[in-house]
Structure formats: C-alpha cells, structure tokens
Amino acid sequence: MEKIYLDNQSNTKIDIRVFEAMYPFFLENYGNPQSIYSLGSISKEAVEKARTQAANLINAQTSEIIFTSCGTESNNLALKGLAKVSKSKGRRILISSVEHISVLNSAKQLEKDGFEVIYIPVDSKGFVDQDILEKSLTKDVILVSIQYANPEIGTIQNIKELTSIVKKNSSALFHTDAVSACGVIPVDVKELGVDALSFSSSVMYGPKGVAALFLKQSVKIESLLSGGIQENSRRSGTENVPAIVGFGKACEVAVQELDSNLKHLKNLSSKLIEELPKRIEHIYLNGPFENRLPGNINFSVEFVEGEALFLLLDAKGIMAASGSACANKNLKISTVLSAINTDVALGQGSILFTLSKFNTQEEMDFVLEEFPKIILRLRDMSPLYSHFLKTGQRKAAGPGTDFDDHDYCEIE
C-alpha cells in the first residue's frame, strides 16, 4: 500500500480545485492589489472575492474578515490586539488550559506587559469547567479566549453556551481559536455570539501561509504591524494574493462538501476508535466519545513509548503524530494531556491520527492490521510490560509516574 497520511491536523493536502484557482495569480495576474492599474485591480477583485468566500463559511460579513499569514498570527492579533485596545477597562484575561501554544504564549507575553492571565481548568475529557469560568468573571476581565475544537484530543467546546456565560456576567470580549473546527464542522459566528474567531487555510485543504481573523464589526483592535493600509489598516503588508485566492476557494469547497466530508470522517474515525481497543489491550482514548472532532483519534497505549511507536508506524508507511512532547528524556507530555491529568508515563505512549477527506476505508483496514503488530513488538522489548506480565503490577517509569487501574477506564 502507498503512504498513508494521517497527520492532517498539522497540514492537509491541497484540493486540486484550490490549486487551479491559485495558478493564474502566480504567472498572469500578479499585480499588487493596492495598485490602480488593471493588473492590480484584478488582484484586488480576487482578494475581495476570497474575503466573501471566507465570510460565507462562518456566516460573517465580508468586512469582518482580516487576512493573516497563519492561525498563529490570527491568535496573536486577537489576544494582543484586543487586550491592548481594552486595557483602560481592565487587565485580566481568561483562557482555557488546553489552548494552542500560540494562545498560551501570547498570554505569557501579555503577562509580561502587565496583564493578569487566569487559566480555566478542564475536566478529564478536555471540557472547560463552566463554574470556575463564571466565578472568574470579575469586573476587570476584558477578554476571554477558549478554543472551539482541540486539535490534539478532539474536544469540541460548547462555545455558544460559554459565550453566553461570559456575556451574561461581564462586558469582556470573547475570542475562539476555531482553526481545527472551520471547514470540518459547521461554524456560525452569529449563532455563537463571539467577538473574534481565528481560522486557517492549511487544515482545510487550502495553501499554507494564509489564514483569517473574524472580528465583529463593532469591535476595535490594535494592529500588531506598523505599515500601510492593507486590511483596512488592521494588518499591514503586501497581500499574498495566490494564497488568499486559494483560501477563498477552500472555504467555498468546504461549504459545498461539509456534510459529505463530515459523514466520511465520522465513519473512518469511528472504525479506528471502536476496533483498536478490541485488538490491543491497555489502550485508552484521550478526549471524549461524543462532541469530538470528526477524524481525530488520540490513544495512549500503555507499556510503549510514543516516539518509538511513531517511528515504527512511519516505517510501515503510516504517517501520524506522537502525542508526547519532544523532551522525552525529561518524561514530559503535551500541555493538553497534562491539563486533562494524563499520567506522565501513560502519556508517553500517546499517538494521534487525524484524518482527511482523502483517506479511505482501505487505509483504515491497513492501520488496524499493522498497528497491533507494532504494539506487540514494542511491548516485547519493554521491561515495564515484562514486569507487568510477571507480577500484575505497573512499575513507574520514573519519579512521580505511578498510576493505578482506577485512574483510567479501559475502552471496552
């Protein structure tokens, strides 16, 4: 079988229709959109068409779309731009403990700039604690940022309900990082009631290097870049016209295919989520069964190490992502797994499969065939597993890493 790409949360294959829409803007229609001659006008019209296409995806007004270079920039613009423009009203910001690193690091920077950041905890499935959120909404809270769908464990927050809690109890602005949600599940900014929303092209079959921030018409923001008048002076810099055109086309295709893609991804991911625990003992699903991002499968496998698992899968042509952090020598796991109280030793054996509309049932069958073999191979080399077979006891992999059966409910 050919290579099987199951790391679509990091980047998706571009849709051929997107590529075809982009192509003329590399070689023929290469004018600067800010120029008044005809070649520039063609580019300007293409950018505005893409803006409309992006707005249609999330039921926004065209004027509420700000193009950026990536989801990270959109999140930075939202956190820093909204906080700084609102600082006269207060300096407290609330974010969830499972945010993308671009939100977490933006928050850290704002702390250095004199803002106070409160991290709202989540439960074992990654859902925000609504009671703590509500109690944290003091009068000096100016901004709340809670991710729509978590790319690592698939948790889809009830953003509409969370926004309602925030608006009922404060005057704070509400931002959501919807990079993993837009183009995959229905997203309607009017229904959600959010003030700002980040979304990106590269995870919805569009090109890299382009994303957007929805900003409600009535909301002001402070620009991160000092420069010209592009994006209504909210994001200066010469527009990446081919990428913006591709993003717009990807949004258009997503609207057309949302229902069919959603059904396809649910069917594929359900098979892995249901079948893998039947074929492998001591395997645990991270995140919820319900309200889960379609195409997201994250398992922690006991008695194996995630990087080794990742490499052996790659040797079989299966490209996935390790759920453990890079610093394995220190037994660190991702901030998300840590936030949902995953044991460090167990988190070391986590693996993340994220699917796309291009994946097939045959590919899932191949994963189901090969994945258990790889687990057996790794456990045959594991002293922890050997100790478990002999004694029935789990031996800690390092200080503070013991865990008991009751800590994790094995999938049946």
C-alpha positions as CSV (number, residue, x, y, z in Angstrom):
1,M,0.0,0.0,0.0
2,E,1.1,3.6,-0.7
3,K,2.0,6.0,2.1
4,I,-0.9,6.7,4.4
5,Y,-1.0,10.3,5.6
6,L,-2.8,10.6,9.0
7,D,-1.3,13.9,10.3
8,N,-3.9,16.2,8.7
9,Q,-4.1,18.4,11.8
10,S,-0.7,19.7,11.0
11,N,-1.4,20.2,7.3
12,T,-3.8,18.9,4.7
13,K,-3.2,18.0,1.1
14,I,-4.3,20.9,-1.1
15,D,-7.5,20.3,-3.1
16,I,-6.9,20.4,-6.9
17,R,-9.6,22.9,-7.4
18,V,-7.9,25.2,-4.9
19,F,-4.6,24.8,-6.8
20,E,-6.3,25.6,-10.1
21,A,-7.8,28.8,-8.7
22,M,-4.4,29.9,-7.4
23,Y,-2.3,29.2,-10.5
24,P,-3.2,32.3,-12.6
25,F,-2.2,34.6,-9.8
26,F,1.4,33.3,-9.9
27,L,2.1,33.8,-13.6
28,E,-0.6,36.0,-15.1
29,N,-2.5,38.1,-12.6
30,Y,0.5,39.1,-10.5
31,G,-0.4,42.7,-9.8
32,N,-0.3,44.3,-6.4
33,P,-3.9,44.7,-5.1
34,Q,-3.2,48.3,-4.0
35,S,-2.2,49.4,-7.5
36,I,-4.8,51.2,-9.5
37,Y,-3.9,49.9,-13.0
38,S,-5.8,46.9,-14.4
39,L,-3.4,44.2,-13.3
40,G,-3.7,45.5,-9.7
41,S,-7.5,45.7,-10.0
42,I,-7.7,42.0,-11.0
43,S,-5.8,41.1,-7.9
44,K,-7.9,43.4,-5.7
45,E,-11.1,41.9,-7.0
46,A,-9.8,38.4,-6.4
47,V,-8.9,39.2,-2.8
48,E,-12.3,40.6,-2.1
49,K,-13.9,37.6,-3.7
50,A,-11.9,35.4,-1.3
51,R,-13.0,37.6,1.6
52,T,-16.6,36.9,0.7
53,Q,-15.9,33.2,0.4
54,A,-14.3,33.1,3.8
55,A,-17.1,35.1,5.3
56,N,-19.7,32.8,3.9
57,L,-18.0,29.8,5.6
58,I,-18.7,31.2,9.0
59,N,-21.8,33.4,8.3
60,A,-19.9,36.7,8.8
61,Q,-20.0,40.0,6.9
62,T,-17.3,40.4,4.3
63,S,-15.9,43.5,6.2
64,E,-15.4,41.4,9.3
65,I,-12.7,39.2,7.7
66,I,-9.0,40.1,8.2
67,F,-6.5,38.0,6.3
68,T,-3.3,37.0,8.1
69,S,-0.4,34.7,7.4
70,C,-1.4,31.7,9.6
71,G,-3.5,30.6,12.6
72,T,-0.7,31.6,14.9
73,E,-0.8,35.2,13.7
74,S,-4.6,35.3,13.9
75,N,-4.4,34.2,17.5
76,N,-1.7,36.7,18.3
77,L,-3.6,39.5,16.7
78,A,-6.8,38.6,18.6
79,L,-5.1,38.2,22.1
80,K,-2.7,41.1,21.9
81,G,-4.7,43.4,19.7
82,L,-8.0,43.0,21.8
83,A,-6.2,43.1,25.1
84,K,-4.2,46.3,24.4
85,V,-7.2,48.2,22.9
86,S,-9.2,47.3,26.0
87,K,-6.6,47.9,28.7
88,S,-8.3,51.0,30.0
89,K,-11.2,48.9,31.1
90,G,-9.2,46.3,33.0
91,R,-6.2,44.0,32.7
92,R,-7.5,40.5,33.4
93,I,-7.7,37.8,30.7
94,L,-9.2,34.3,30.9
95,I,-8.0,31.4,28.7
96,S,-8.5,27.7,29.0
97,S,-5.7,25.4,30.0
98,V,-5.8,23.5,26.7
99,E,-5.2,26.3,24.3
100,H,-2.9,26.2,21.3
101,I,0.6,27.2,22.0
102,S,0.1,30.5,20.1
103,V,-2.6,31.5,22.5
104,L,-0.6,30.3,25.6
105,N,2.5,32.2,24.5
106,S,0.5,35.3,23.6
107,A,-0.9,35.2,27.1
108,K,2.5,34.9,28.6
109,Q,3.7,37.9,26.7
110,L,0.7,39.9,27.9
111,E,1.6,38.9,31.4
112,K,5.0,40.5,30.9
113,D,3.2,43.6,29.7
114,G,1.3,43.9,32.9
115,F,-1.9,41.9,32.2
116,E,-3.1,39.2,34.6
117,V,-4.0,35.8,33.0
118,I,-6.3,33.3,34.6
119,Y,-6.1,29.7,33.3
120,I,-9.5,28.0,33.4
121,P,-9.1,24.2,34.1
122,V,-10.8,21.4,32.1
123,D,-12.1,18.0,33.1
124,S,-10.7,14.7,32.1
125,K,-12.2,14.9,28.6
126,G,-11.0,18.4,28.0
127,F,-14.2,20.4,28.6
128,V,-13.9,23.8,30.3
129,D,-15.1,24.0,33.9
130,Q,-18.1,26.3,33.4
131,D,-18.5,27.0,37.2
132,I,-14.9,28.2,37.5
133,L,-15.2,30.2,34.3
134,E,-18.3,32.0,35.7
135,K,-16.7,32.6,39.1
136,S,-13.6,34.1,37.4
137,L,-15.6,36.7,35.5
138,T,-14.8,39.7,37.7
139,K,-15.5,43.3,36.5
140,D,-11.9,43.8,35.3
141,V,-11.9,40.8,32.9
142,I,-11.6,42.3,29.4
143,L,-11.0,39.2,27.3
144,V,-11.8,35.5,27.3
145,S,-10.3,33.1,24.8
146,I,-11.4,29.5,24.6
147,Q,-10.6,27.1,21.8
148,Y,-13.5,25.8,19.7
149,A,-12.1,22.3,19.0
150,N,-8.9,20.9,20.4
151,P,-6.6,19.5,17.6
152,E,-4.9,17.0,19.9
153,I,-7.8,15.3,21.8
154,G,-10.7,16.4,19.6
155,T,-12.8,18.0,22.3
156,I,-15.5,20.4,20.8
157,Q,-16.4,23.0,23.4
158,N,-19.9,24.4,23.6
159,I,-18.8,27.9,22.5
160,K,-22.3,29.2,22.3
161,E,-23.0,28.3,25.9
162,L,-19.6,29.6,27.1
163,T,-20.1,32.9,25.2
164,S,-23.5,33.3,26.9
165,I,-22.0,32.8,30.3
166,V,-19.3,35.4,29.6
167,K,-21.7,38.0,28.2
168,K,-24.2,37.4,31.0
169,N,-21.7,38.0,33.7
170,S,-19.2,40.5,32.2
171,S,-18.5,43.0,29.4
172,A,-15.5,41.0,28.3
173,L,-14.8,40.3,24.6
174,F,-14.9,36.6,23.6
175,H,-12.4,35.1,21.1
176,T,-12.2,31.5,20.0
177,D,-9.5,29.7,18.1
178,A,-11.5,27.8,15.5
179,V,-8.6,26.7,13.3
180,S,-9.4,23.0,13.9
181,A,-13.1,23.5,13.5
182,C,-13.7,25.7,10.4
183,G,-14.2,23.7,7.3
184,V,-14.7,20.5,9.3
185,I,-17.8,21.2,11.4
186,P,-20.4,23.9,11.0
187,V,-19.3,27.2,12.4
188,D,-21.7,30.2,12.6
189,V,-20.3,33.3,14.3
190,K,-23.7,34.9,14.6
191,E,-25.1,31.8,16.4
192,L,-22.0,31.5,18.6
193,G,-22.1,35.2,19.6
194,V,-18.3,35.5,19.6
195,D,-16.4,38.8,19.0
196,A,-13.4,37.3,17.3
197,L,-12.6,33.9,15.7
198,S,-9.4,32.5,14.2
199,F,-9.4,30.1,11.2
200,S,-6.8,28.9,8.8
201,S,-6.4,27.6,5.3
202,S,-3.8,24.8,5.7
203,V,-6.1,22.4,7.7
204,M,-9.0,22.7,5.3
205,Y,-7.3,21.6,2.0
206,G,-6.0,25.1,1.2
207,P,-2.5,26.5,0.9
208,K,-0.1,27.2,3.7
209,G,0.7,30.8,4.6
210,V,-2.7,32.3,4.8
211,A,-5.5,32.4,7.5
212,A,-8.0,34.9,8.8
213,L,-9.4,36.5,11.9
214,F,-13.1,37.3,12.1
215,L,-13.6,40.5,14.0
216,K,-17.2,41.6,14.8
217,Q,-18.0,44.9,13.1
218,S,-18.4,46.8,16.3
219,V,-15.2,45.6,17.9
220,K,-11.9,47.6,17.7
221,I,-8.5,46.0,17.6
222,E,-4.9,47.3,17.8
223,S,-2.7,46.2,14.9
224,L,0.5,44.2,15.5
225,L,2.2,45.6,12.5
226,S,3.2,49.1,11.7
227,G,2.9,49.8,8.0
228,G,0.4,50.5,5.2
229,I,-3.3,50.5,4.7
230,Q,-3.9,46.8,3.8
231,E,-6.8,45.0,5.5
232,N,-8.3,48.3,6.5
233,S,-5.1,49.2,8.3
234,R,-5.6,46.3,10.7
235,R,-2.9,44.0,9.1
236,S,-0.3,45.8,7.0
237,G,1.9,44.2,4.4
238,T,1.6,43.3,0.7
239,E,-1.2,40.7,0.3
240,N,-0.3,37.1,-0.6
241,V,-2.8,37.1,-3.4
242,P,-2.3,33.5,-4.7
243,A,-2.7,32.1,-1.1
244,I,-5.7,34.3,-0.3
245,V,-7.4,33.2,-3.5
246,G,-6.7,29.6,-2.6
247,F,-8.0,30.1,0.9
248,G,-11.2,31.6,-0.5
249,K,-11.7,28.7,-2.9
250,A,-11.0,26.2,0.0
251,C,-13.7,27.9,2.0
252,E,-16.1,27.7,-0.9
253,V,-15.4,24.0,-1.4
254,A,-15.8,23.4,2.3
255,V,-19.3,24.9,2.3
256,Q,-20.3,22.7,-0.6
257,E,-18.8,19.5,0.9
258,L,-19.2,20.0,4.6
259,D,-22.0,17.4,5.2
260,S,-20.4,14.7,3.0
261,N,-17.0,15.2,4.4
262,L,-18.3,15.1,8.0
263,K,-20.1,11.8,7.4
264,H,-17.0,10.4,5.7
265,L,-14.7,11.4,8.6
266,K,-17.0,10.1,11.2
267,N,-17.3,6.7,9.5
268,L,-13.5,6.3,9.2
269,S,-12.6,7.6,12.7
270,S,-15.4,5.5,14.3
271,K,-13.9,2.4,12.9
272,L,-10.5,3.0,14.5
273,I,-11.9,4.2,17.8
274,E,-14.1,1.1,18.1
275,E,-11.8,-1.5,16.7
276,L,-8.3,-0.7,18.1
277,P,-9.3,-1.4,21.7
278,K,-10.7,-4.8,20.6
279,R,-7.3,-5.7,19.1
280,I,-5.0,-4.1,21.7
281,E,-5.1,-4.4,25.5
282,H,-4.4,-1.5,27.8
283,I,-5.2,1.3,25.3
284,Y,-7.1,4.4,26.3
285,L,-8.9,7.1,24.2
286,N,-7.9,10.6,25.1
287,G,-10.8,13.1,24.9
288,P,-14.5,12.4,24.6
289,F,-16.5,9.9,22.6
290,E,-19.2,12.5,22.0
291,N,-18.7,16.1,21.0
292,R,-15.5,15.0,19.3
293,L,-13.8,16.5,16.2
294,P,-14.5,14.0,13.4
295,G,-11.3,12.5,12.1
296,N,-9.5,12.9,15.4
297,I,-8.2,9.7,17.1
298,N,-5.8,10.1,20.1
299,F,-4.9,7.0,22.1
300,S,-2.5,6.4,24.9
301,V,-1.0,2.9,24.7
302,E,0.3,1.5,27.9
303,F,3.8,0.0,28.1
304,V,5.1,1.7,24.9
305,E,6.8,4.9,24.1
306,G,5.3,7.4,21.7
307,E,8.3,8.3,19.6
308,A,9.2,4.7,19.0
309,L,5.6,4.0,18.1
310,F,5.7,6.9,15.7
311,L,8.9,5.7,14.0
312,L,7.7,2.2,13.5
313,L,4.4,3.4,12.0
314,D,6.4,5.6,9.6
315,A,8.4,2.5,8.6
316,K,5.2,0.9,7.6
317,G,4.2,4.0,5.6
318,I,1.7,5.3,8.2
319,M,2.4,9.0,8.9
320,A,0.9,10.1,12.3
321,A,1.9,12.3,15.2
322,S,3.3,11.5,18.5
323,G,1.3,12.8,21.4
324,S,4.2,13.2,23.7
325,A,6.4,16.2,23.8
326,C,9.9,16.5,22.2
327,A,11.7,16.4,25.6
328,N,11.1,12.7,26.2
329,K,14.3,12.5,28.3
330,N,12.5,14.5,30.9
331,L,9.3,12.5,30.6
332,K,7.3,15.5,29.5
333,I,4.0,15.2,27.8
334,S,2.0,17.8,25.9
335,T,0.3,20.6,27.8
336,V,-3.1,19.2,26.7
337,L,-2.5,15.7,28.1
338,S,-1.2,17.3,31.3
339,A,-4.2,19.5,31.6
340,I,-6.6,16.5,31.5
341,N,-4.4,14.8,34.2
342,T,-3.0,12.1,32.0
343,D,-0.3,10.2,33.8
344,V,3.2,11.1,32.6
345,A,4.2,7.5,31.9
346,L,1.0,6.7,30.1
347,G,1.1,10.0,28.1
348,Q,4.5,8.9,26.8
349,G,2.7,6.2,24.8
350,S,0.2,8.5,23.0
351,I,-0.4,8.6,19.3
352,L,-2.5,11.0,17.3
353,F,-4.2,10.1,14.0
354,T,-6.0,12.9,12.2
355,L,-7.9,12.0,9.0
356,S,-8.9,13.9,5.9
357,K,-11.5,13.6,3.1
358,F,-8.7,11.9,1.0
359,N,-8.3,9.0,3.4
360,T,-10.1,5.7,2.6
361,Q,-11.6,2.7,4.3
362,E,-8.8,0.5,2.9
363,E,-6.2,2.7,4.7
364,M,-8.1,2.3,8.0
365,D,-8.1,-1.5,7.5
366,F,-4.3,-1.4,6.9
367,V,-3.8,0.6,10.2
368,L,-6.0,-1.9,12.0
369,E,-3.8,-4.7,10.7
370,E,-0.4,-3.2,11.3
371,F,-0.9,-1.1,14.5
372,P,-1.4,-4.1,16.9
373,K,1.7,-5.8,15.4
374,I,3.8,-2.7,16.2
375,I,2.4,-2.6,19.8
376,L,3.3,-6.2,20.3
377,R,6.8,-5.7,19.0
378,L,7.4,-2.7,21.3
379,R,5.9,-4.5,24.3
380,D,8.2,-7.5,23.7
381,M,11.1,-5.1,24.2
382,S,9.6,-3.3,27.2
383,P,10.8,-4.2,30.7
384,L,7.8,-2.5,32.1
385,Y,5.5,-4.8,30.2
386,S,7.6,-7.8,31.2
387,H,7.3,-6.8,34.9
388,F,3.5,-6.4,34.5
389,L,3.1,-9.8,33.0
390,K,5.1,-11.4,35.8
391,T,3.7,-9.5,38.7
392,G,0.5,-7.9,37.5
393,Q,1.9,-4.6,38.8
394,R,2.6,-1.5,36.9
395,K,6.1,-0.2,37.6
396,A,6.7,3.5,37.4
397,A,8.9,4.7,34.6
398,G,10.4,7.5,36.8
399,P,9.7,9.6,39.9
400,G,6.1,10.5,40.3
401,T,4.8,8.4,37.4
402,D,2.9,5.6,39.2
403,F,-0.6,5.0,38.2
404,D,-3.4,2.6,39.1
405,D,-6.1,0.8,37.2
406,H,-8.8,3.1,38.5
407,D,-7.1,6.2,37.0
408,Y,-8.0,5.1,33.5
409,C,-11.1,3.3,32.2
410,E,-10.1,0.9,29.6
411,I,-12.2,1.1,26.5
412,E,-14.5,-1.9,26.1
